[in-house]
Amino acid sequence: MITAPMLEIAVLVLGMVILMVEAFATKIDKRILAFAAIAGLAVVLLGTFFVAPSPSPDQATGFWSFYTADRLSIFFKQFALLTTIFVLIMMTDYAPVVRSSFSAATAQAGLGEFFALPIFTCVGLMYLVSAIDFVFIFVSLELVTISFYVLVSFTRRNPITLEAGMKYLVLSALSTAFLVYGIAWIFGVTGQTNLHRIAEVLTNPATDRGAALLGMALVLVALGFKIAAVPFQIWVPDVYQGAPTPVTAYLSVGSKAAGFVVLLRVLLPFRTLPQTQRLIVLIALLTLIYGNLAALPQTNLKRLLAYSSIAHAGYLLIGVVCFDVRAVTFYLVAYLLMTLLSFAVLVIVAQQTGDEISDFDGLAKRSPFLAFAMLIGMVSLAGVPFTAGFLGKFYIFYAAVLQRQITLVVVGVITVGCGFYYYLKVVRAMYWQSTEKTDKIPINGLSRFAISALIISTIWLGIYPQPILDALKR
Amino acid sequence: MVLFIIFCPIVAAILIMVGTPARKTALAASVLTFASALFLLATFGYDGHDFQHVTSFTISPEWRLSFTTGIDGLSLIMVLLAAIVTLAAVWFAGTIERYENTFYACLLFISGGAIGAFASIDLFFFYAFHELALIPTFLLIGIWGTGNRVAAAWKITIYLAIGSFILLLGLILLYQSVPAPLRSFDIRALTVAASLGQIAADAQHHIYLLLLLGFGILVSLFPFHTWAPEAYASAPAPAAMLHAGVLKKFGLYGLLRLAIPLLPEGARHWTTLLVVLLLGNIIYVGLVTIAQKRLDWMLGYSSVMHMGYILLGIASAGILGVTGAAVLMFAHGISIALLFALAGELRQRTGTLAFDELGGLARVMPFAGLAFGIGVFAAIGLPGFANFAGEIMIFFGAFKNGWTMDGFHIFQITTVLALWGVVISTVYMLRAYRKAFMGTISDQWKHLVDLRPTLRVPVTLLVGALLCYGFFPQSLVRIVTPGFGSYLSANRTDLINTQSCSHGAVSPCLKEQHCQSASTQRGGYNIQQIAWR
């Protein structure tokens, strides 16, 4: 048995080692670093299944009052590791683009950092899902965000990427300011930063609820930025479109999932206040409507996926409103699979043609495997049964119907209809449209394996969701 | 066996996508499906009203969700319909120029999805299997469609997607309406809970409305019918055959399977609404059908219109009307598939389906003319075809419903109006037949050749099924009635009759008599006298 914090330390050491090797071994093919990182993360992923239980958070002292290793956090540590592994696989496919954006004498300049940075982000995500103290939440959130600052603007010769990096930096810094301000209010009212102690203090009628709510609302702004909820979503389309595609995938899966875990943990003490739920219902409605409607006219696939990421934040927020942790978790897993699947295909196809939807014309003829993978990704995102995406929506709607959130359910169903339109636009391009290009799109063995694994698990979880639900129950 | 019949088309579709020869695999799979459907028919046990050949795999014990399949009388005839139409559609498809593999895979996915939905006892898979057909339909219309295919494909996909999500809400609500310890996705368990009165009347009203809306969109209930004619007009013929013939019956099947046994109170509450809407189907859509100037659009609208009769049978909620609805579902599926197949063949030969340009084709294509004529007469509901048996049972059953000596009940008015639908359908069907196949033939069609002998096989299969069940409708009635008998009597307040009817040990003959005597007030009728002719 190993204790939970060792996982993060192991990943941290892995990141350091890879940075060192990249600095001192200049002769090697830098892709070896990526493979080493994937292997190392896979070992840690294996280790997560043998973690000793942590003390109960109620009586925890010292380190354990910052850090918890409950089922939820272990599950999301696995989630973060898995995401990072898939992102690294995408990055190896993306390496030629990174290389071409550096004009340095050595063709491999910068590649090493490109592979090392996601590992540090992963550490941040792993800490974040374990954090039960505002101070710790803040620190790990910054670790995630700062590594993303670099990653988003990594191919800095491209002006669009630079713009994306700039926008992300400024708006992210702003949201951090909101977070700190909110924490300050909550600390001022309750005198605590630990979430469990805050919950205890809030039950005391002498506490100033109004000021606590203000603090919570400010924290919500910062988290809304992370999970891309309306009205804090303005950065999403530009940053998603401009960032290197694997980084976009990482942002939309890793960052969002961690954001939702933190949201669930932070809202727990404030759940008893009726205003909290009303506020989140409002945000969820706005997010659903904006995300889905704005996605309708998009012609660029990366941008489309950006708006779809907003839309999915809306569905996830329905789950948050109902406070159904399992529904939210299952949705996030489904979202991980289908989003990574779509991005994995996008990375490969976009290098040959481009990332407009029209660049996918006739893909079914050129490369049936990639087209089928994209079809499964899109169909799952839209929510067709026998895919994980449908079951995710099913659990979310189930929770909402059970709690009689009629408005959310009605808006949810209508926006699902919108979703069918814009996701099937991609399917239409791949299957209906014809193209003059007939050359096959090359795909290496590792990516083929990763994409196949994603397809199979998307369908498998759509039929047999029990493993995920069991993993959370124990 | 039931598992085999569900997964035979699906596995074949996956094999085709992997790269086996498309047409051969598809034909082999559909022949196998057809053969196993016949086997199921032959080994069907008539004396029980329970599900047979039940197999179950637990998915989630906590939610009582399991992949359970099995057939009772109603599912059996729907599976049989699906198998017949699949075989005919695959046979008719012929060689496809673009993406042949995808075409056949899509067809088989639709077929497998429909069969899976009909043979699922579990609510979740019942829903999910139907959705399996959604994307294949989108691709079939989008890639191989004609005319305004883009708009048609979007319309059908989005309409059906929203419809099925509304349906999903209804099903979730249905699942949640049962007290927690009894909650289950198993339709049998839900039926038991419903017969114990566990579903509150108030909840039934909401659930029934959602189900009616969801299933109604899938069945093209007026005013949610606009997706259907356009989609069928632009779909390639095999897709239209499968969708109009089989898949659309899913909504009706769902109403028969869920709404009537589980939500009798909801059904009673919304009867007037359903009756008004189905009159919209019969009268309004019927008149619109007369105005059509193209054969494919006319067939599309006529398939919408005929849904009205079946819905009338379902609305009457008496054993005679419901049995008629089941028979007509089967008959309509076969006849509309036949008509779409021949229309598709015509379109391939002439390149047009506008009435003004066709005419006299029976001279050069006598076999096609004869087959089309049979399809037309069947669709009108002439005696000797299965459609007639279904329609007459529906009309009798509906008229009997709520009958009092001293005045007209809404069902009598509806039935009288619906009878005019027969006149309307006679007008448009005969007109279509005259304009396409009779009259003077224009010079440009003189070189046309009749159907190849290989294509006559599926046509004969469909015509044979129509005639066979037209002359012996009792063989269908015998299959479906026991199941309905137990549902309809289980909902009655009269406990003594309930027990004697649903008791499995009573012989079928005796049981039927019991049910009939028990359900005279609700529109029960001596089926054997009416249907046997």
Interface residues (C-beta under 8 A of the other chain):
Chain A: A364 K365 P368 F372 L375 V379 A382 G383 V384 P385 F386 F390 F394 F397 Y398 V401 L402 V409 V413 I414 V416 G417 F420 Y421 L424 V427 R428 Y431 W432 I463 Y464 P465 Q466 L469
Chain B: M17 I59 S60 E62 F67 Y99 T102 Y127 A128 F129 E131 L132 L134 I135 F138 L139 G142 I143 V150 W154 T157 I158 A161 I162 F165 I166 L168 L169 I172 L173 Q176
